[in-house]
Amino acid sequence: MKAAECLSSSVVTITPDDSGDDCSKVMADNQIRRGGAVDHQGGCCGLVSQANVTLDISSKVVREVSRSTDSPKSPQNKSIYFSGT
C-alpha cells in the first residue's frame, strides 16, 4: 500500500500565524487532534497537536493570573485562612 491510498481527501491546515485559540477552534470544529501547519506557499512547515495548543493557552492563563495578582487592586493585603474541622 502506498501513502496516496490512505491519505485524506479533505485536509484541514493552519498557518504559523494562527493563534492557539484559532488552532483549538479549527481542531474542535473538525474533530481532529493534530493538524498540519502550512506556510504561505502551501508547503508543510510543521504539525500542531492538542497538547501544543493546551500548553499555549495554559501559559497565557498563568501569565494573566500572575499579572493580576502582582498588582493588587486595593492597598490591603488580604489572606484567607481555612481551618479543618
Buried (B, 14 or more C-beta within 10 A) or exposed (E): EEEEEEEEEEEEBBEEEBEBEEBBEBBEEEEBEEBBBBEEEEEEBEEBBBEBBEEBBEEEEEEEEEEEEEEEEEEEEEEEEEEEE
